[in-house]
Amino acid sequence: MKRVYPDKDYCIGCHLCELACITAHSKSKDLIVAYREERSKDGLSPCKKVFEKGDTCVAISCRHCDEPSCVAACISGGLHKDPETGRTVYDREKCVGCWSCLMACPYGAIRRHPTESKIVKCDLCEGREEGPACVQACPNQALKFEER
């Protein structure tokens, strides 16, 4: 299955992947509205997070692991592995906000929703024809959407 892979050697920490992510997941699909209004009003948050240490930057998001520890840790069935697509799927309605998945993820790719007792996790921009918005927005091709 295709996954998003970061390359820290090309990441410059511009955070454009985060902006593309919130825009793709916003109601408006408009960057300014998503950033200025939906982010504060609705708690819109990127599924990807850029981490920086010194001159090194890397964008981290769900790796859709073959055997995801977050799914094993989930007590409510809010996370499951789709056998057809291979994606680790999040069912927001089943999530009880226990944070077990957050603690179990070895990549630190699952985060708390900023305003609700829910999580934020990459869905690979499911349904988006162009593929993940973060990959498309990256100016240095520090994110690759490929099968390895």
MODELLER restraints for C-alpha pairs under 7 A, 6 or more apart:
rsr = mdl.restraints
at = mdl.atoms
rsr.add(forms.Gaussian(group=physical.xy_distance, feature=features.Distance(at['CA:1:A'], at['CA:86:A']), mean=6.36, stdev=0.5))
rsr.add(forms.Gaussian(group=physical.xy_distance, feature=features.Distance(at['CA:1:A'], at['CA:147:A']), mean=5.56, stdev=0.5))
rsr.add(forms.Gaussian(group=physical.xy_distance, feature=features.Distance(at['CA:2:A'], at['CA:145:A']), mean=6.08, stdev=0.5))
rsr.add(forms.Gaussian(group=physical.xy_distance, feature=features.Distance(at['CA:2:A'], at['CA:146:A']), mean=4.63, stdev=0.5))
rsr.add(forms.Gaussian(group=physical.xy_distance, feature=features.Distance(at['CA:2:A'], at['CA:147:A']), mean=4.23, stdev=0.5))
rsr.add(forms.Gaussian(group=physical.xy_distance, feature=features.Distance(at['CA:3:A'], at['CA:63:A']), mean=6.50, stdev=0.5))
rsr.add(forms.Gaussian(group=physical.xy_distance, feature=features.Distance(at['CA:3:A'], at['CA:145:A']), mean=5.35, stdev=0.5))
rsr.add(forms.Gaussian(group=physical.xy_distance, feature=features.Distance(at['CA:3:A'], at['CA:146:A']), mean=5.60, stdev=0.5))
rsr.add(forms.Gaussian(group=physical.xy_distance, feature=features.Distance(at['CA:3:A'], at['CA:147:A']), mean=6.26, stdev=0.5))
rsr.add(forms.Gaussian(group=physical.xy_distance, feature=features.Distance(at['CA:4:A'], at['CA:63:A']), mean=6.94, stdev=0.5))
rsr.add(forms.Gaussian(group=physical.xy_distance, feature=features.Distance(at['CA:4:A'], at['CA:143:A']), mean=6.36, stdev=0.5))
rsr.add(forms.Gaussian(group=physical.xy_distance, feature=features.Distance(at['CA:4:A'], at['CA:144:A']), mean=5.44, stdev=0.5))
rsr.add(forms.Gaussian(group=physical.xy_distance, feature=features.Distance(at['CA:4:A'], at['CA:145:A']), mean=4.44, stdev=0.5))
rsr.add(forms.Gaussian(group=physical.xy_distance, feature=features.Distance(at['CA:4:A'], at['CA:146:A']), mean=6.64, stdev=0.5))
rsr.add(forms.Gaussian(group=physical.xy_distance, feature=features.Distance(at['CA:5:A'], at['CA:143:A']), mean=5.60, stdev=0.5))
rsr.add(forms.Gaussian(group=physical.xy_distance, feature=features.Distance(at['CA:5:A'], at['CA:144:A']), mean=5.15, stdev=0.5))
rsr.add(forms.Gaussian(group=physical.xy_distance, feature=features.Distance(at['CA:5:A'], at['CA:145:A']), mean=6.40, stdev=0.5))
rsr.add(forms.Gaussian(group=physical.xy_distance, feature=features.Distance(at['CA:6:A'], at['CA:58:A']), mean=6.46, stdev=0.5))
rsr.add(forms.Gaussian(group=physical.xy_distance, feature=features.Distance(at['CA:6:A'], at['CA:59:A']), mean=6.04, stdev=0.5))
rsr.add(forms.Gaussian(group=physical.xy_distance, feature=features.Distance(at['CA:6:A'], at['CA:60:A']), mean=6.98, stdev=0.5))
rsr.add(forms.Gaussian(group=physical.xy_distance, feature=features.Distance(at['CA:6:A'], at['CA:142:A']), mean=5.73, stdev=0.5))
rsr.add(forms.Gaussian(group=physical.xy_distance, feature=features.Distance(at['CA:6:A'], at['CA:143:A']), mean=4.61, stdev=0.5))
rsr.add(forms.Gaussian(group=physical.xy_distance, feature=features.Distance(at['CA:6:A'], at['CA:144:A']), mean=6.51, stdev=0.5))
rsr.add(forms.Gaussian(group=physical.xy_distance, feature=features.Distance(at['CA:7:A'], at['CA:58:A']), mean=6.81, stdev=0.5))
rsr.add(forms.Gaussian(group=physical.xy_distance, feature=features.Distance(at['CA:7:A'], at['CA:142:A']), mean=4.86, stdev=0.5))
rsr.add(forms.Gaussian(group=physical.xy_distance, feature=features.Distance(at['CA:7:A'], at['CA:143:A']), mean=6.20, stdev=0.5))
rsr.add(forms.Gaussian(group=physical.xy_distance, feature=features.Distance(at['CA:8:A'], at['CA:56:A']), mean=6.61, stdev=0.5))
rsr.add(forms.Gaussian(group=physical.xy_distance, feature=features.Distance(at['CA:8:A'], at['CA:57:A']), mean=5.71, stdev=0.5))
rsr.add(forms.Gaussian(group=physical.xy_distance, feature=features.Distance(at['CA:8:A'], at['CA:58:A']), mean=4.86, stdev=0.5))
rsr.add(forms.Gaussian(group=physical.xy_distance, feature=features.Distance(at['CA:8:A'], at['CA:142:A']), mean=6.81, stdev=0.5))
rsr.add(forms.Gaussian(group=physical.xy_distance, feature=features.Distance(at['CA:10:A'], at['CA:140:A']), mean=6.03, stdev=0.5))
rsr.add(forms.Gaussian(group=physical.xy_distance, feature=features.Distance(at['CA:10:A'], at['CA:142:A']), mean=4.86, stdev=0.5))
rsr.add(forms.Gaussian(group=physical.xy_distance, feature=features.Distance(at['CA:11:A'], at['CA:57:A']), mean=5.64, stdev=0.5))
rsr.add(forms.Gaussian(group=physical.xy_distance, feature=features.Distance(at['CA:11:A'], at['CA:58:A']), mean=5.93, stdev=0.5))
rsr.add(forms.Gaussian(group=physical.xy_distance, feature=features.Distance(at['CA:11:A'], at['CA:140:A']), mean=6.81, stdev=0.5))
rsr.add(forms.Gaussian(group=physical.xy_distance, feature=features.Distance(at['CA:11:A'], at['CA:142:A']), mean=5.11, stdev=0.5))
rsr.add(forms.Gaussian(group=physical.xy_distance, feature=features.Distance(at['CA:12:A'], at['CA:57:A']), mean=6.19, stdev=0.5))
rsr.add(forms.Gaussian(group=physical.xy_distance, feature=features.Distance(at['CA:13:A'], at['CA:50:A']), mean=6.60, stdev=0.5))
rsr.add(forms.Gaussian(group=physical.xy_distance, feature=features.Distance(at['CA:13:A'], at['CA:52:A']), mean=6.99, stdev=0.5))
rsr.add(forms.Gaussian(group=physical.xy_distance, feature=features.Distance(at['CA:13:A'], at['CA:57:A']), mean=5.43, stdev=0.5))
rsr.add(forms.Gaussian(group=physical.xy_distance, feature=features.Distance(at['CA:15:A'], at['CA:50:A']), mean=6.39, stdev=0.5))
rsr.add(forms.Gaussian(group=physical.xy_distance, feature=features.Distance(at['CA:16:A'], at['CA:137:A']), mean=6.27, stdev=0.5))
rsr.add(forms.Gaussian(group=physical.xy_distance, feature=features.Distance(at['CA:16:A'], at['CA:138:A']), mean=6.36, stdev=0.5))
rsr.add(forms.Gaussian(group=physical.xy_distance, feature=features.Distance(at['CA:17:A'], at['CA:134:A']), mean=4.11, stdev=0.5))
rsr.add(forms.Gaussian(group=physical.xy_distance, feature=features.Distance(at['CA:17:A'], at['CA:135:A']), mean=6.98, stdev=0.5))
rsr.add(forms.Gaussian(group=physical.xy_distance, feature=features.Distance(at['CA:17:A'], at['CA:137:A']), mean=5.89, stdev=0.5))
rsr.add(forms.Gaussian(group=physical.xy_distance, feature=features.Distance(at['CA:17:A'], at['CA:138:A']), mean=5.97, stdev=0.5))
rsr.add(forms.Gaussian(group=physical.xy_distance, feature=features.Distance(at['CA:18:A'], at['CA:46:A']), mean=5.33, stdev=0.5))
rsr.add(forms.Gaussian(group=physical.xy_distance, feature=features.Distance(at['CA:18:A'], at['CA:48:A']), mean=5.81, stdev=0.5))
rsr.add(forms.Gaussian(group=physical.xy_distance, feature=features.Distance(at['CA:18:A'], at['CA:49:A']), mean=6.54, stdev=0.5))
rsr.add(forms.Gaussian(group=physical.xy_distance, feature=features.Distance(at['CA:18:A'], at['CA:134:A']), mean=6.80, stdev=0.5))
rsr.add(forms.Gaussian(group=physical.xy_distance, feature=features.Distance(at['CA:20:A'], at['CA:133:A']), mean=5.49, stdev=0.5))
rsr.add(forms.Gaussian(group=physical.xy_distance, feature=features.Distance(at['CA:20:A'], at['CA:134:A']), mean=5.48, stdev=0.5))
rsr.add(forms.Gaussian(group=physical.xy_distance, feature=features.Distance(at['CA:20:A'], at['CA:137:A']), mean=6.28, stdev=0.5))
rsr.add(forms.Gaussian(group=physical.xy_distance, feature=features.Distance(at['CA:21:A'], at['CA:46:A']), mean=5.36, stdev=0.5))
rsr.add(forms.Gaussian(group=physical.xy_distance, feature=features.Distance(at['CA:21:A'], at['CA:47:A']), mean=6.58, stdev=0.5))
rsr.add(forms.Gaussian(group=physical.xy_distance, feature=features.Distance(at['CA:21:A'], at['CA:133:A']), mean=5.87, stdev=0.5))
rsr.add(forms.Gaussian(group=physical.xy_distance, feature=features.Distance(at['CA:21:A'], at['CA:134:A']), mean=5.79, stdev=0.5))
rsr.add(forms.Gaussian(group=physical.xy_distance, feature=features.Distance(at['CA:22:A'], at['CA:34:A']), mean=6.63, stdev=0.5))
rsr.add(forms.Gaussian(group=physical.xy_distance, feature=features.Distance(at['CA:22:A'], at['CA:44:A']), mean=6.58, stdev=0.5))
rsr.add(forms.Gaussian(group=physical.xy_distance, feature=features.Distance(at['CA:22:A'], at['CA:45:A']), mean=6.05, stdev=0.5))
rsr.add(forms.Gaussian(group=physical.xy_distance, feature=features.Distance(at['CA:22:A'], at['CA:46:A']), mean=4.94, stdev=0.5))
rsr.add(forms.Gaussian(group=physical.xy_distance, feature=features.Distance(at['CA:23:A'], at['CA:29:A']), mean=5.13, stdev=0.5))
rsr.add(forms.Gaussian(group=physical.xy_distance, feature=features.Distance(at['CA:23:A'], at['CA:30:A']), mean=5.97, stdev=0.5))
rsr.add(forms.Gaussian(group=physical.xy_distance, feature=features.Distance(at['CA:23:A'], at['CA:31:A']), mean=5.18, stdev=0.5))
rsr.add(forms.Gaussian(group=physical.xy_distance, feature=features.Distance(at['CA:23:A'], at['CA:34:A']), mean=5.81, stdev=0.5))
rsr.add(forms.Gaussian(group=physical.xy_distance, feature=features.Distance(at['CA:24:A'], at['CA:133:A']), mean=6.48, stdev=0.5))
rsr.add(forms.Gaussian(group=physical.xy_distance, feature=features.Distance(at['CA:26:A'], at['CA:34:A']), mean=5.81, stdev=0.5))
rsr.add(forms.Gaussian(group=physical.xy_distance, feature=features.Distance(at['CA:28:A'], at['CA:34:A']), mean=6.60, stdev=0.5))
rsr.add(forms.Gaussian(group=physical.xy_distance, feature=features.Distance(at['CA:38:A'], at['CA:44:A']), mean=5.77, stdev=0.5))
rsr.add(forms.Gaussian(group=physical.xy_distance, feature=features.Distance(at['CA:39:A'], at['CA:45:A']), mean=6.40, stdev=0.5))
rsr.add(forms.Gaussian(group=physical.xy_distance, feature=features.Distance(at['CA:43:A'], at['CA:114:A']), mean=5.70, stdev=0.5))
rsr.add(forms.Gaussian(group=physical.xy_distance, feature=features.Distance(at['CA:43:A'], at['CA:115:A']), mean=5.46, stdev=0.5))
rsr.add(forms.Gaussian(group=physical.xy_distance, feature=features.Distance(at['CA:47:A'], at['CA:61:A']), mean=6.44, stdev=0.5))
rsr.add(forms.Gaussian(group=physical.xy_distance, feature=features.Distance(at['CA:47:A'], at['CA:120:A']), mean=5.66, stdev=0.5))
rsr.add(forms.Gaussian(group=physical.xy_distance, feature=features.Distance(at['CA:47:A'], at['CA:121:A']), mean=5.05, stdev=0.5))
rsr.add(forms.Gaussian(group=physical.xy_distance, feature=features.Distance(at['CA:47:A'], at['CA:122:A']), mean=4.82, stdev=0.5))
rsr.add(forms.Gaussian(group=physical.xy_distance, feature=features.Distance(at['CA:48:A'], at['CA:59:A']), mean=6.48, stdev=0.5))
rsr.add(forms.Gaussian(group=physical.xy_distance, feature=features.Distance(at['CA:48:A'], at['CA:60:A']), mean=5.62, stdev=0.5))
rsr.add(forms.Gaussian(group=physical.xy_distance, feature=features.Distance(at['CA:48:A'], at['CA:61:A']), mean=4.68, stdev=0.5))
rsr.add(forms.Gaussian(group=physical.xy_distance, feature=features.Distance(at['CA:48:A'], at['CA:122:A']), mean=6.79, stdev=0.5))
rsr.add(forms.Gaussian(group=physical.xy_distance, feature=features.Distance(at['CA:49:A'], at['CA:59:A']), mean=5.52, stdev=0.5))
rsr.add(forms.Gaussian(group=physical.xy_distance, feature=features.Distance(at['CA:49:A'], at['CA:60:A']), mean=5.41, stdev=0.5))
rsr.add(forms.Gaussian(group=physical.xy_distance, feature=features.Distance(at['CA:49:A'], at['CA:61:A']), mean=6.67, stdev=0.5))
rsr.add(forms.Gaussian(group=physical.xy_distance, feature=features.Distance(at['CA:50:A'], at['CA:57:A']), mean=6.71, stdev=0.5))
rsr.add(forms.Gaussian(group=physical.xy_distance, feature=features.Distance(at['CA:50:A'], at['CA:58:A']), mean=5.54, stdev=0.5))
rsr.add(forms.Gaussian(group=physical.xy_distance, feature=features.Distance(at['CA:50:A'], at['CA:59:A']), mean=4.13, stdev=0.5))
rsr.add(forms.Gaussian(group=physical.xy_distance, feature=features.Distance(at['CA:50:A'], at['CA:60:A']), mean=6.18, stdev=0.5))
rsr.add(forms.Gaussian(group=physical.xy_distance, feature=features.Distance(at['CA:51:A'], at['CA:57:A']), mean=5.60, stdev=0.5))
rsr.add(forms.Gaussian(group=physical.xy_distance, feature=features.Distance(at['CA:51:A'], at['CA:58:A']), mean=5.46, stdev=0.5))
rsr.add(forms.Gaussian(group=physical.xy_distance, feature=features.Distance(at['CA:51:A'], at['CA:59:A']), mean=6.23, stdev=0.5))
rsr.add(forms.Gaussian(group=physical.xy_distance, feature=features.Distance(at['CA:52:A'], at['CA:58:A']), mean=6.65, stdev=0.5))
rsr.add(forms.Gaussian(group=physical.xy_distance, feature=features.Distance(at['CA:60:A'], at['CA:109:A']), mean=5.99, stdev=0.5))
rsr.add(forms.Gaussian(group=physical.xy_distance, feature=features.Distance(at['CA:61:A'], at['CA:109:A']), mean=4.68, stdev=0.5))
rsr.add(forms.Gaussian(group=physical.xy_distance, feature=features.Distance(at['CA:61:A'], at['CA:122:A']), mean=6.03, stdev=0.5))
rsr.add(forms.Gaussian(group=physical.xy_distance, feature=features.Distance(at['CA:62:A'], at['CA:109:A']), mean=5.02, stdev=0.5))
rsr.add(forms.Gaussian(group=physical.xy_distance, feature=features.Distance(at['CA:62:A'], at['CA:110:A']), mean=6.86, stdev=0.5))
rsr.add(forms.Gaussian(group=physical.xy_distance, feature=features.Distance(at['CA:62:A'], at['CA:121:A']), mean=6.38, stdev=0.5))
rsr.add(forms.Gaussian(group=physical.xy_distance, feature=features.Distance(at['CA:62:A'], at['CA:122:A']), mean=5.37, stdev=0.5))
rsr.add(forms.Gaussian(group=physical.xy_distance, feature=features.Distance(at['CA:64:A'], at['CA:87:A']), mean=5.37, stdev=0.5))
rsr.add(forms.Gaussian(group=physical.xy_distance, feature=features.Distance(at['CA:64:A'], at['CA:88:A']), mean=5.05, stdev=0.5))
rsr.add(forms.Gaussian(group=physical.xy_distance, feature=features.Distance(at['CA:69:A'], at['CA:104:A']), mean=5.72, stdev=0.5))
rsr.add(forms.Gaussian(group=physical.xy_distance, feature=features.Distance(at['CA:69:A'], at['CA:105:A']), mean=6.12, stdev=0.5))
rsr.add(forms.Gaussian(group=physical.xy_distance, feature=features.Distance(at['CA:70:A'], at['CA:101:A']), mean=4.17, stdev=0.5))
rsr.add(forms.Gaussian(group=physical.xy_distance, feature=features.Distance(at['CA:70:A'], at['CA:104:A']), mean=5.29, stdev=0.5))
rsr.add(forms.Gaussian(group=physical.xy_distance, feature=features.Distance(at['CA:70:A'], at['CA:105:A']), mean=5.49, stdev=0.5))
rsr.add(forms.Gaussian(group=physical.xy_distance, feature=features.Distance(at['CA:71:A'], at['CA:79:A']), mean=5.22, stdev=0.5))
rsr.add(forms.Gaussian(group=physical.xy_distance, feature=features.Distance(at['CA:71:A'], at['CA:80:A']), mean=5.54, stdev=0.5))
rsr.add(forms.Gaussian(group=physical.xy_distance, feature=features.Distance(at['CA:71:A'], at['CA:101:A']), mean=6.89, stdev=0.5))
rsr.add(forms.Gaussian(group=physical.xy_distance, feature=features.Distance(at['CA:73:A'], at['CA:100:A']), mean=5.63, stdev=0.5))
rsr.add(forms.Gaussian(group=physical.xy_distance, feature=features.Distance(at['CA:73:A'], at['CA:101:A']), mean=5.50, stdev=0.5))
rsr.add(forms.Gaussian(group=physical.xy_distance, feature=features.Distance(at['CA:73:A'], at['CA:104:A']), mean=6.46, stdev=0.5))
rsr.add(forms.Gaussian(group=physical.xy_distance, feature=features.Distance(at['CA:74:A'], at['CA:100:A']), mean=6.05, stdev=0.5))
rsr.add(forms.Gaussian(group=physical.xy_distance, feature=features.Distance(at['CA:74:A'], at['CA:101:A']), mean=5.67, stdev=0.5))
rsr.add(forms.Gaussian(group=physical.xy_distance, feature=features.Distance(at['CA:76:A'], at['CA:94:A']), mean=6.08, stdev=0.5))
rsr.add(forms.Gaussian(group=physical.xy_distance, feature=features.Distance(at['CA:76:A'], at['CA:95:A']), mean=6.20, stdev=0.5))
rsr.add(forms.Gaussian(group=physical.xy_distance, feature=features.Distance(at['CA:76:A'], at['CA:96:A']), mean=6.68, stdev=0.5))
rsr.add(forms.Gaussian(group=physical.xy_distance, feature=features.Distance(at['CA:77:A'], at['CA:94:A']), mean=6.31, stdev=0.5))
rsr.add(forms.Gaussian(group=physical.xy_distance, feature=features.Distance(at['CA:78:A'], at['CA:90:A']), mean=5.68, stdev=0.5))
rsr.add(forms.Gaussian(group=physical.xy_distance, feature=features.Distance(at['CA:78:A'], at['CA:91:A']), mean=4.75, stdev=0.5))
rsr.add(forms.Gaussian(group=physical.xy_distance, feature=features.Distance(at['CA:78:A'], at['CA:92:A']), mean=6.45, stdev=0.5))
rsr.add(forms.Gaussian(group=physical.xy_distance, feature=features.Distance(at['CA:78:A'], at['CA:94:A']), mean=4.62, stdev=0.5))
rsr.add(forms.Gaussian(group=physical.xy_distance, feature=features.Distance(at['CA:78:A'], at['CA:95:A']), mean=4.70, stdev=0.5))
rsr.add(forms.Gaussian(group=physical.xy_distance, feature=features.Distance(at['CA:79:A'], at['CA:88:A']), mean=6.76, stdev=0.5))
rsr.add(forms.Gaussian(group=physical.xy_distance, feature=features.Distance(at['CA:79:A'], at['CA:89:A']), mean=5.58, stdev=0.5))
rsr.add(forms.Gaussian(group=physical.xy_distance, feature=features.Distance(at['CA:79:A'], at['CA:90:A']), mean=4.66, stdev=0.5))
rsr.add(forms.Gaussian(group=physical.xy_distance, feature=features.Distance(at['CA:79:A'], at['CA:91:A']), mean=6.15, stdev=0.5))
rsr.add(forms.Gaussian(group=physical.xy_distance, feature=features.Distance(at['CA:80:A'], at['CA:88:A']), mean=5.73, stdev=0.5))
rsr.add(forms.Gaussian(group=physical.xy_distance, feature=features.Distance(at['CA:80:A'], at['CA:89:A']), mean=5.38, stdev=0.5))
rsr.add(forms.Gaussian(group=physical.xy_distance, feature=features.Distance(at['CA:80:A'], at['CA:90:A']), mean=6.80, stdev=0.5))
rsr.add(forms.Gaussian(group=physical.xy_distance, feature=features.Distance(at['CA:81:A'], at['CA:87:A']), mean=5.89, stdev=0.5))
rsr.add(forms.Gaussian(group=physical.xy_distance, feature=features.Distance(at['CA:81:A'], at['CA:88:A']), mean=4.55, stdev=0.5))
rsr.add(forms.Gaussian(group=physical.xy_distance, feature=features.Distance(at['CA:81:A'], at['CA:89:A']), mean=6.02, stdev=0.5))
rsr.add(forms.Gaussian(group=physical.xy_distance, feature=features.Distance(at['CA:82:A'], at['CA:88:A']), mean=6.28, stdev=0.5))
rsr.add(forms.Gaussian(group=physical.xy_distance, feature=features.Distance(at['CA:82:A'], at['CA:89:A']), mean=6.57, stdev=0.5))
rsr.add(forms.Gaussian(group=physical.xy_distance, feature=features.Distance(at['CA:89:A'], at['CA:123:A']), mean=6.89, stdev=0.5))
rsr.add(forms.Gaussian(group=physical.xy_distance, feature=features.Distance(at['CA:95:A'], at['CA:118:A']), mean=6.35, stdev=0.5))
rsr.add(forms.Gaussian(group=physical.xy_distance, feature=features.Distance(at['CA:96:A'], at['CA:118:A']), mean=6.96, stdev=0.5))
rsr.add(forms.Gaussian(group=physical.xy_distance, feature=features.Distance(at['CA:97:A'], at['CA:117:A']), mean=4.73, stdev=0.5))
rsr.add(forms.Gaussian(group=physical.xy_distance, feature=features.Distance(at['CA:97:A'], at['CA:118:A']), mean=4.91, stdev=0.5))
rsr.add(forms.Gaussian(group=physical.xy_distance, feature=features.Distance(at['CA:102:A'], at['CA:110:A']), mean=5.19, stdev=0.5))
rsr.add(forms.Gaussian(group=physical.xy_distance, feature=features.Distance(at['CA:102:A'], at['CA:111:A']), mean=6.26, stdev=0.5))
rsr.add(forms.Gaussian(group=physical.xy_distance, feature=features.Distance(at['CA:109:A'], at['CA:121:A']), mean=6.94, stdev=0.5))
rsr.add(forms.Gaussian(group=physical.xy_distance, feature=features.Distance(at['CA:110:A'], at['CA:119:A']), mean=6.69, stdev=0.5))
rsr.add(forms.Gaussian(group=physical.xy_distance, feature=features.Distance(at['CA:110:A'], at['CA:120:A']), mean=5.98, stdev=0.5))
rsr.add(forms.Gaussian(group=physical.xy_distance, feature=features.Distance(at['CA:110:A'], at['CA:121:A']), mean=5.21, stdev=0.5))
rsr.add(forms.Gaussian(group=physical.xy_distance, feature=features.Distance(at['CA:111:A'], at['CA:119:A']), mean=5.59, stdev=0.5))
rsr.add(forms.Gaussian(group=physical.xy_distance, feature=features.Distance(at['CA:111:A'], at['CA:120:A']), mean=5.25, stdev=0.5))
rsr.add(forms.Gaussian(group=physical.xy_distance, feature=features.Distance(at['CA:111:A'], at['CA:121:A']), mean=6.82, stdev=0.5))
rsr.add(forms.Gaussian(group=physical.xy_distance, feature=features.Distance(at['CA:112:A'], at['CA:118:A']), mean=6.16, stdev=0.5))
rsr.add(forms.Gaussian(group=physical.xy_distance, feature=features.Distance(at['CA:112:A'], at['CA:119:A']), mean=4.53, stdev=0.5))
rsr.add(forms.Gaussian(group=physical.xy_distance, feature=features.Distance(at['CA:112:A'], at['CA:120:A']), mean=5.96, stdev=0.5))
rsr.add(forms.Gaussian(group=physical.xy_distance, feature=features.Distance(at['CA:113:A'], at['CA:119:A']), mean=4.90, stdev=0.5))
rsr.add(forms.Gaussian(group=physical.xy_distance, feature=features.Distance(at['CA:113:A'], at['CA:120:A']), mean=5.51, stdev=0.5))
rsr.add(forms.Gaussian(group=physical.xy_distance, feature=features.Distance(at['CA:124:A'], at['CA:132:A']), mean=5.22, stdev=0.5))
rsr.add(forms.Gaussian(group=physical.xy_distance, feature=features.Distance(at['CA:125:A'], at['CA:131:A']), mean=6.38, stdev=0.5))
rsr.add(forms.Gaussian(group=physical.xy_distance, feature=features.Distance(at['CA:125:A'], at['CA:132:A']), mean=4.93, stdev=0.5))
rsr.add(forms.Gaussian(group=physical.xy_distance, feature=features.Distance(at['CA:125:A'], at['CA:133:A']), mean=6.76, stdev=0.5))
rsr.add(forms.Gaussian(group=physical.xy_distance, feature=features.Distance(at['CA:135:A'], at['CA:143:A']), mean=5.24, stdev=0.5))
rsr.add(forms.Gaussian(group=physical.xy_distance, feature=features.Distance(at['CA:135:A'], at['CA:144:A']), mean=6.20, stdev=0.5))
rsr.add(forms.Gaussian(group=physical.xy_distance, feature=features.Distance(at['CA:135:A'], at['CA:145:A']), mean=6.69, stdev=0.5))
